[in-house]
Amino acid sequence: KASPRRSASPRKGSPARSEAPPKPAAAAPDNVGKAEVVKGTPLNTGEPTWQAQILIARSGEGGLNHSGNVRTICFRGPSRPLEDAAKADADELDKVAVDGIKAVRAKSMELQRTKNGRRP
């Protein structure tokens, strides 16, 4: 003899989702567009090095990431044994920053090619 069928328990609906809090306005980090000098990797003799770096905000469609923050690109100059040389590189990066990403990329590549007195 077959056992009596049980009725399926009623399905429970998902709880109502609460309204997501509004996302804060996209804010760029404070140092975007301003070159700075940072400590580099020491030479194998242990002597310190410095290098200039600058954060540039991306523009266009890819300007914000999935959470609404500004996407940035970091461009670095060459490692320099003298901090003053890295400061000079930072000044050059600052000068071209107003012209946009392409100008900063070109200047960074130029600095990398001309390090240690080499000229292209």
C-alpha positions as CSV (number, residue, x, y, z in Angstrom):
1,K,0.0,0.0,0.0
2,A,1.3,3.5,-0.9
3,S,1.9,6.0,1.8
4,P,-0.2,9.1,1.8
5,R,1.3,12.1,-0.1
6,R,2.4,15.0,1.8
7,S,1.5,18.4,0.6
8,A,4.4,20.7,-0.2
9,S,5.0,23.5,2.3
10,P,4.2,26.9,0.9
11,R,7.2,28.7,-0.6
12,K,8.4,31.7,1.4
13,G,9.3,34.7,-0.6
14,S,12.6,36.5,-0.2
15,P,12.7,39.3,2.3
16,A,12.3,42.7,0.7
17,R,15.6,44.3,-0.1
18,S,16.3,47.5,1.6
19,E,17.2,50.6,-0.5
20,A,21.0,50.7,-1.0
21,P,22.6,53.8,0.4
22,P,23.6,56.4,-2.2
23,K,27.2,56.1,-3.4
24,P,29.5,58.9,-2.4
25,A,30.6,61.3,-5.1
26,A,33.7,60.2,-6.9
27,A,36.7,61.8,-5.4
28,A,40.2,61.7,-6.8
29,P,43.1,61.2,-4.3
30,D,44.7,64.4,-3.2
31,N,48.0,63.8,-5.0
32,V,46.5,63.4,-8.5
33,G,48.2,65.6,-11.1
34,K,51.0,66.6,-8.8
35,A,54.4,65.0,-9.1
36,E,56.3,63.8,-6.0
37,V,59.6,62.3,-5.2
38,V,59.6,58.9,-3.6
39,K,62.4,56.6,-2.3
40,G,63.4,54.1,-4.9
41,T,65.0,50.7,-4.7
42,P,68.5,51.0,-3.2
43,L,71.5,50.2,-5.5
44,N,73.2,46.9,-4.9
45,T,75.9,48.9,-3.0
46,G,73.2,49.9,-0.5
47,E,73.1,53.6,-1.7
48,P,69.6,55.1,-1.7
49,T,67.8,56.2,-4.9
50,W,64.9,58.5,-5.6
51,Q,62.4,58.7,-8.4
52,A,59.7,61.1,-9.4
53,Q,56.2,59.8,-9.9
54,I,52.9,61.4,-10.8
55,L,49.3,60.1,-10.7
56,I,47.1,61.2,-13.6
57,A,43.3,60.6,-13.6
58,R,42.1,58.6,-16.6
59,S,39.6,60.4,-18.8
60,G,36.7,59.2,-20.9
61,E,34.6,56.1,-20.5
62,G,37.1,54.2,-18.3
63,G,37.5,57.2,-15.9
64,L,35.6,55.6,-13.0
65,N,36.0,52.1,-11.6
66,H,33.1,49.7,-10.5
67,S,32.8,51.5,-7.2
68,G,32.7,55.0,-8.6
69,N,36.3,55.9,-7.7
70,V,38.5,57.8,-10.1
71,R,40.9,55.5,-12.0
72,T,44.5,56.8,-12.0
73,I,47.7,55.9,-13.8
74,C,51.1,56.3,-12.2
75,F,54.0,57.4,-14.3
76,R,57.5,57.2,-12.9
77,G,60.8,58.7,-13.9
78,P,64.1,56.8,-13.7
79,S,65.8,56.0,-10.4
80,R,68.2,58.7,-9.6
81,P,71.2,58.5,-7.1
82,L,70.6,62.2,-6.2
83,E,67.3,63.4,-4.7
84,D,67.8,66.8,-6.5
85,A,67.8,65.0,-9.9
86,A,64.6,63.3,-9.0
87,K,63.1,66.7,-8.0
88,A,64.1,68.1,-11.4
89,D,62.3,65.1,-13.0
90,A,59.2,65.8,-10.9
91,D,59.2,69.5,-12.0
92,E,59.3,68.3,-15.7
93,L,56.4,65.9,-15.1
94,D,54.4,68.7,-13.4
95,K,55.0,71.0,-16.4
96,V,53.5,68.6,-18.9
97,A,50.7,67.3,-16.6
98,V,48.4,70.1,-17.8
99,D,48.6,68.7,-21.3
100,G,47.2,65.3,-20.4
101,I,48.1,61.6,-20.2
102,K,49.8,61.4,-23.6
103,A,52.2,64.3,-22.7
104,V,53.0,62.8,-19.3
105,R,53.6,59.3,-20.8
106,A,55.9,60.8,-23.5
107,K,57.9,62.8,-20.9
108,S,58.2,59.8,-18.6
109,M,59.5,57.7,-21.5
110,E,61.9,60.5,-22.5
111,L,63.3,60.7,-19.0
112,Q,63.7,56.9,-18.9
113,R,65.6,57.0,-22.2
114,T,67.9,59.8,-21.1
115,K,68.9,58.6,-17.7
116,N,72.6,58.4,-16.9
117,G,73.3,60.9,-19.5
118,R,72.3,58.7,-22.4
119,R,70.6,60.4,-25.3
120,P,68.5,58.7,-27.9
